[in-house]
Structure formats: C-alpha cells, structure tokens
Amino acid sequence: MVTDPQVVLADEPTANLDSTTGRKLLDMMKEMNRTKQVTFVFATHDQMVMEFADRIVSLKDGQIVSDNRK
C-alpha cells in the first residue's frame, strides 16, 4: 500500500484476522478504492469479504459460472 499501487491482489485477506480487524481492513480498502481508485481483486470464501465487493465473479473448475455487479 505504501507504493500507491493501481491494483492489489489479495488471497483470503481476512483469513487470519478476527472479525473486527477484518472489517477495519475491508473498510480501509473500500476507502482506498473510492478515494485513490485502487482496484482490489480478492480470492475468498469469506462472505464478509464478498459483501464489500462491487463485483463478484464466481469460478468452478476454472470456469466462470457467474459474474454479478452490485
């Protein structure tokens, strides 16, 4: 985050965090998306992470099975 990236790839970004800290991290990422136009791409099974997303692309066996924008 220090280098002001345009894109951040995050694999299970909240996996080892308690729910309060995870929510704070997601709030920070949402704010960075809004104010600095940083794009975040998450690989996750965590419903809380998905609730923060503007777009969810679901994969099964390496194939896109759904692509939903909020």
C-alpha positions in Angstrom: 0.0 0.0 0.0 3.0 2.2 0.6 3.8 2.5 -3.1 0.3 3.6 -4.2 -0.5 0.6 -6.4 -3.2 0.7 -9.0 -4.1 -3.0 -8.4 -3.9 -5.2 -5.3 -4.3 -8.9 -5.5 -5.4 -10.4 -2.1 -5.8 -14.1 -1.4 -8.1 -14.5 1.6 -7.2 -11.1 3.0 -9.1 -11.6 6.3 -8.4 -15.3 6.8 -6.2 -14.9 10.0 -8.0 -11.9 11.4 -10.7 -11.5 14.0 -14.0 -10.1 12.5 -13.4 -6.6 13.9 -9.9 -6.3 12.4 -11.1 -7.9 9.2 -13.9 -5.3 8.8 -11.5 -2.5 9.5 -9.2 -3.7 6.8 -12.0 -4.0 4.3 -13.3 -0.5 5.2 -9.8 0.8 4.6 -9.6 -1.0 1.2 -13.1 0.3 0.2 -12.0 3.9 1.1 -8.8 3.4 -1.0 -10.9 2.2 -3.9 -13.1 5.3 -3.6 -10.5 8.0 -3.0 -7.4 6.6 -4.8 -9.1 4.5 -7.5 -7.1 1.4 -6.3 -8.6 -1.8 -7.7 -8.7 -4.8 -5.3 -9.0 -8.4 -6.6 -9.9 -10.9 -3.9 -9.8 -14.7 -3.9 -12.0 -15.6 -1.0 -14.6 -17.9 0.5 -15.4 -15.3 3.2 -19.0 -13.9 2.9 -17.9 -10.7 4.7 -15.3 -10.0 2.0 -17.9 -10.7 -0.7 -20.3 -8.2 0.9 -17.8 -5.4 0.4 -17.3 -6.2 -3.3 -18.8 -4.2 -6.1 -18.5 -7.2 -8.5 -18.3 -10.9 -7.8 -17.0 -13.4 -10.3 -17.5 -17.0 -9.3 -15.4 -19.8 -10.6 -16.0 -23.6 -10.7 -13.4 -25.9 -12.1 -11.5 -23.0 -13.6 -14.6 -21.7 -15.5 -16.7 -18.5 -14.8 -20.1 -19.6 -13.6 -21.4 -16.2 -12.7 -20.4 -12.5 -13.0 -22.5 -10.2 -10.9 -22.2 -6.4 -10.4 -23.9 -4.8 -7.4 
